[in-house]
Amino acid sequence: VRMPGVRGCPERRGRRYITLYPIPAGRNHRNVHPLRKTCKTYGLLGKSILMMEEKLKLYDGRPADETGRLKRERDVYDLLEQLEIPFQRVDHDVTPTIEACHEIDDLLQTEICKNLFLCNAQKTKFYLLLISGDKKFKTKDLSHQIGSARLSFADADHMEQYLGVTPGSVSVLGLMNDKEHHVRLLIEKTILEEEYIGCHPCINTTSLKIKMDDVLSKFLPYTGHEYTAVEL
């Protein structure tokens, strides 16, 4: 969708356009552009940001048009196809918190679990913990199960180095980038009992629904990572 007479900068994937333009003198900013869509318009420093919301949709497999998609996301789709792992996909806005994932959970009909990237105090051991979204994580509940005291959240540099992702996009699928197996996978037992798992393809503007059995029997054997079941 293009706005006549307006110079816009469409965000990738065409799901939403955010356009900055001056508000003409003597005109109400709510009527600057006669769109028939439901819009939210905000005035800011003499400019208006027009945000058009589109309903989330569920798709089978990778996008037909991958223009603007990051390589790390495309690589995930390539590997899932190579391993013959089917998946469903929904594209959405950035989901920096688990609370922002609830609408996506409803559409996928599965829960997007928390993916916590942890390390010991010396930053010599790293862990990826998959835990239910409604559970609060306490290091003391985990430390004795894995024999590692003083656990904390690992930094963004190690996250990118080992998992190939940035904060907010941590995913079990990032283990495909951990070629030297620096990261130990920990999975809460209740997650293992689920038929499906919801996760990001290494970018938090898309979420996937994958069978847990495919993750355990196809994906992890390919990456060479074993997992430890933990109780939290």
Solvent accessible surface area in square Angstrom, and as a share of the most:
residue,aa,sasa,rsa
1,V,97,0.56
2,R,219,0.80
3,M,17,0.07
4,P,106,0.67
5,G,89,0.86
6,V,30,0.18
7,R,229,0.84
8,G,46,0.44
9,C,104,0.62
10,P,73,0.46
11,E,70,0.32
12,R,69,0.25
13,R,44,0.16
14,G,36,0.34
15,R,48,0.18
16,R,33,0.12
17,Y,40,0.15
18,I,61,0.31
19,T,4,0.02
20,L,96,0.48
21,Y,18,0.07
22,P,99,0.63
23,I,53,0.27
24,P,51,0.32
25,A,105,0.81
26,G,91,0.88
27,R,129,0.47
28,N,85,0.44
29,H,56,0.25
30,R,175,0.64
31,N,100,0.51
32,V,22,0.13
33,H,37,0.17
34,P,119,0.75
35,L,44,0.22
36,R,246,0.90
37,K,88,0.37
38,T,124,0.72
39,C,40,0.24
40,K,103,0.44
41,T,38,0.22
42,Y,111,0.42
43,G,50,0.48
44,L,101,0.50
45,L,170,0.84
46,G,55,0.53
47,K,95,0.40
48,S,0,0.00
49,I,37,0.19
50,L,8,0.04
51,M,42,0.19
52,M,5,0.02
53,E,86,0.39
54,E,91,0.41
55,K,181,0.77
56,L,39,0.19
57,K,126,0.53
58,L,65,0.32
59,Y,93,0.35
60,D,114,0.59
61,G,20,0.20
62,R,63,0.23
63,P,11,0.07
64,A,119,0.92
65,D,100,0.52
66,E,40,0.18
67,T,106,0.62
68,G,44,0.42
69,R,16,0.06
70,L,78,0.39
71,K,131,0.56
72,R,62,0.22
73,E,0,0.00
74,R,83,0.30
75,D,42,0.22
76,V,1,0.01
77,Y,0,0.00
78,D,71,0.37
79,L,10,0.05
80,L,2,0.01
81,E,91,0.41
82,Q,119,0.53
83,L,32,0.16
84,E,137,0.61
85,I,5,0.03
86,P,93,0.59
87,F,16,0.07
88,Q,56,0.25
89,R,10,0.04
90,V,0,0.00
91,D,12,0.06
92,H,5,0.02
93,D,59,0.31
94,V,84,0.48
95,T,9,0.05
96,P,93,0.59
97,T,70,0.41
98,I,35,0.18
99,E,115,0.52
100,A,45,0.35
101,C,4,0.02
102,H,108,0.48
103,E,116,0.52
104,I,4,0.02
105,D,20,0.11
106,D,111,0.58
107,L,56,0.28
108,L,1,0.00
109,Q,152,0.68
110,T,21,0.12
111,E,73,0.33
112,I,4,0.02
113,C,3,0.02
114,K,44,0.19
115,N,25,0.13
116,L,28,0.14
117,F,6,0.02
118,L,0,0.00
119,C,1,0.01
120,N,12,0.06
121,A,44,0.34
122,Q,125,0.56
123,K,101,0.43
124,T,98,0.57
125,K,112,0.48
126,F,9,0.04
127,Y,6,0.02
128,L,0,0.00
129,L,0,0.00
130,L,1,0.00
131,I,0,0.00
132,S,12,0.08
133,G,11,0.11
134,D,121,0.63
135,K,61,0.26
136,K,177,0.75
137,F,42,0.17
138,K,110,0.47
139,T,54,0.31
140,K,147,0.62
141,D,53,0.27
142,L,0,0.00
143,S,19,0.12
144,H,140,0.62
145,Q,64,0.29
146,I,16,0.08
147,G,67,0.64
148,S,9,0.06
149,A,73,0.56
150,R,187,0.68
151,L,12,0.06
152,S,54,0.35
153,F,133,0.56
154,A,11,0.09
155,D,47,0.24
156,A,47,0.36
157,D,114,0.59
158,H,42,0.19
159,M,17,0.07
160,E,80,0.36
161,Q,120,0.53
162,Y,26,0.10
163,L,0,0.00
164,G,17,0.16
165,V,0,0.00
166,T,53,0.31
167,P,84,0.53
168,G,34,0.33
169,S,2,0.01
170,V,13,0.08
171,S,0,0.00
172,V,0,0.00
173,L,1,0.01
174,G,0,0.00
175,L,1,0.00
176,M,23,0.10
177,N,53,0.27
178,D,3,0.02
179,K,144,0.61
180,E,132,0.59
181,H,93,0.41
182,H,80,0.36
183,V,5,0.03
184,R,94,0.34
185,L,0,0.00
186,L,0,0.00
187,I,1,0.00
188,E,1,0.01
189,K,86,0.37
190,T,53,0.31
191,I,8,0.04
192,L,41,0.20
193,E,137,0.62
194,E,96,0.43
195,E,113,0.51
196,Y,65,0.25
197,I,4,0.02
198,G,0,0.00
199,C,1,0.00
200,H,11,0.05
201,P,0,0.00
202,C,0,0.00
203,I,21,0.11
204,N,14,0.07
205,T,13,0.08
206,T,0,0.00
207,S,0,0.00
208,L,0,0.00
209,K,25,0.11
210,I,1,0.01
211,K,88,0.37
212,M,5,0.02
213,D,93,0.48
214,D,14,0.07
215,V,2,0.01
216,L,47,0.24
217,S,60,0.39
218,K,76,0.32
219,F,2,0.01
220,L,4,0.02
221,P,85,0.53
222,Y,102,0.39
223,T,16,0.09
224,G,43,0.41
225,H,12,0.06
226,E,156,0.70
227,Y,90,0.34
228,T,40,0.23
229,A,40,0.31
230,V,1,0.00
231,E,111,0.50
232,L,53,0.26
